[in-house]
Amino acid sequence: MLVEQQRWTQDSGWRRTGDAGPTPAAQLVLFFGARAALADARAVGALRVAYPRAHLLGCSTAGEICGTEVSEGHIVATAIEFEYTELRATSRTLADAGESCAVGDALARDLARPGLQHVFVLAEGLRVNGSELVEGIRSALPPEVAVTGGLAGDGDLFQHTLVSCDDAMREGAEAAVGFYGDRLRIGYGSMGGWDPFGPDRLVTRSQGNELYELDGRSALELYKSYLGPHAKGLPASGLHFPLSLRGDPGAPRLVRTILGVDEGKGSLIFAGDIPQGSYAQLMKANVDRLIDGANGAAGACYAALGRRSPDVALLISCVGRKLVLKQRVEEEVESVRDVLGEATRLAGFYSYGEIAPFLAAAKCELHNQTMTITTFAEH
């Protein structure tokens, strides 16, 4: 497997990072960048010229990861030339959240072919119900095929997110790439590091990813009472205080991040489902535990590959983690490097949601506020 990485700025265009040579025969180019940078058509146009055989899959972000550097306002591209693996890419357009499950099902059916080993997904980050999208994908794939990926971001603006799959950057786009062949080894891990506070509260009224009531009270008003002066900064300030959901006994808790508020309804809109009858608890940041969580996710990937370093690691971390970590944000990426080793090329972005199973053989879920890692190696 050959890997080349480049970074785009409007002043200098594309510049190669590291010492790897060009890979014009690459079959896949993943690119992640700020919405404003992606508006410059020259950037993606140059990638199409440089990698004529490749599927180009990319999205807008809340920060870009290249190696152990985290940047804003740039585009990073990772071109991968596989030796033994075949790829197929597909995309669909989502008009509103109610179509999420159907669109996920359509993406999976486009890719469901003999030899499918893994699916990597990039989804727009504001219109989608991430839980329903994942459910649709999962329902149309064999249980042994894992799904990982993330939701596009838009900094802390929450205005527009963009996704591209071999075409122009679009709002409402959902894209996926399938990997085929028995020589590909894939690892994945997803961990958080947030501390719970306050009591568990019963979700007494919700619909899909919109939460109306906790313990019979307005969810928005209750949430504002916890945030105090931070409430005026919603929805961005809500990234510091996600919800942890408890469902069936013994099942892992899921974390959900706020994407929007509806003052008229008194509701909170999340990246994924908030099931009625579940229990929700607020969470707050613990910087050291966030970094430890990234390290733990890398450890799960390393173990899945038989304790060998992968060729490529795709890191998708939540924008909320970035806002909390601030000047220490690169420490969580460095902690991944410490586990996977110097030979692994790191790439990724800060997202509005992460997609991965909790553990090997577990079903795929939408997560928030995690570091989710997917690693690739051929043998």
Steps between C-alpha positions, in 0.01 A plus 500: 500500500639840397384819672554864407379802697464862395373822656325782314507868582366774277841669497714201404261242353580133561825416678610144573565413866753240608746319278267266308512538124201565272240223459320577170355146495315552827148354505375716789555860605344615827496877547378700797491878524344820623181598318651828381807326361289239319314783326812549286433260211869499409583281799284198415560556129873456554439173685301367203792574271761355734308177570303412186421141609384585851165538669503840670311499829499809721310726737505829687634493854543669834876450472737287294750234613817424304767306684495636854406851389151644542420796275210726410423667169698251289427181304693177559497217246614140545547294182514122544615245245390151602684196372234234551178684582221614268271795571153617407355843592146631508303804615140604560325827581304552821218757497415481871564290810195282434677346201809397696422131538392460136812678374721281719329189363555622142870566561550153644315330216718684249807344664371154599709282270695176558830561679390815682716539811427848630300817434624851576237776509507879481164666568382858510484616860186711553198360313571135572377284786825312543345214697246432225763527227714241679200273558415513130856412399530225758170336406605451137848356564616160623563508878873433455551822298588787733423865426704799612511868408366834613275800450635809324559815703490876461729625776285619788258679263242222442384664176596284198687173458627358171582153369639389165534162331653536154297816440456856624476579871132486596275556799285202588740249344570162658795302361655160560786290371515121516822300533515154339753218532641258754844661532375812681529515880287761677500614860273746674448654840279769651534648849398817681626618838222724634386508863129475588338745742151550632228232518373268232180650361225313317438600139125558524446650156711473187468432130796365312793730570288778653468511880202683652476392864711353779314389813194677360679837478605699195832353392623835371419686820653228715811498287528878518476485880804270507699712256430829677679783319622254234139457379514816288762333281280205399532285297880539490533523881311171529806324360655539845206319664382197300238249613575140589215256427426184694279251321479124552668360815861409433516688169774765462386858545484714187598867497300756306598854400264791436483624141220754544225641719138589429396777737138482386466131581733509798695215345859393440609343170776242521723323248327167570192348657392573858265206566196569713520293817880509516690688769723800434778645711706811435875471456791739535857500379803347663797596282733222611230238456424627148863446405498159669188414298681570172787283618256221586334517157842464338578205724183323385605547135852378570370185669257433214792492254695249708709768668655623177509855370250576224585685181225760544291617795191717448426707810154653545465694823209713615504880474402510868827334595692755297324792669573356844860398434587839344878538486540138611302364206806353329571293809216263418642448151848454642364237738376307196844528341657364820300179459498448123859602432684736268445288188123553505364792298240688704218695337155615603276779618288643781138410446139540610474126567699178478395161360647173628423188702585521869705181478594234246192296404267762654244680289585836348373811683501876465717657768567854612792641695726204423827444324419237237783338306500271196827335399594326174776256412546242225671164544 
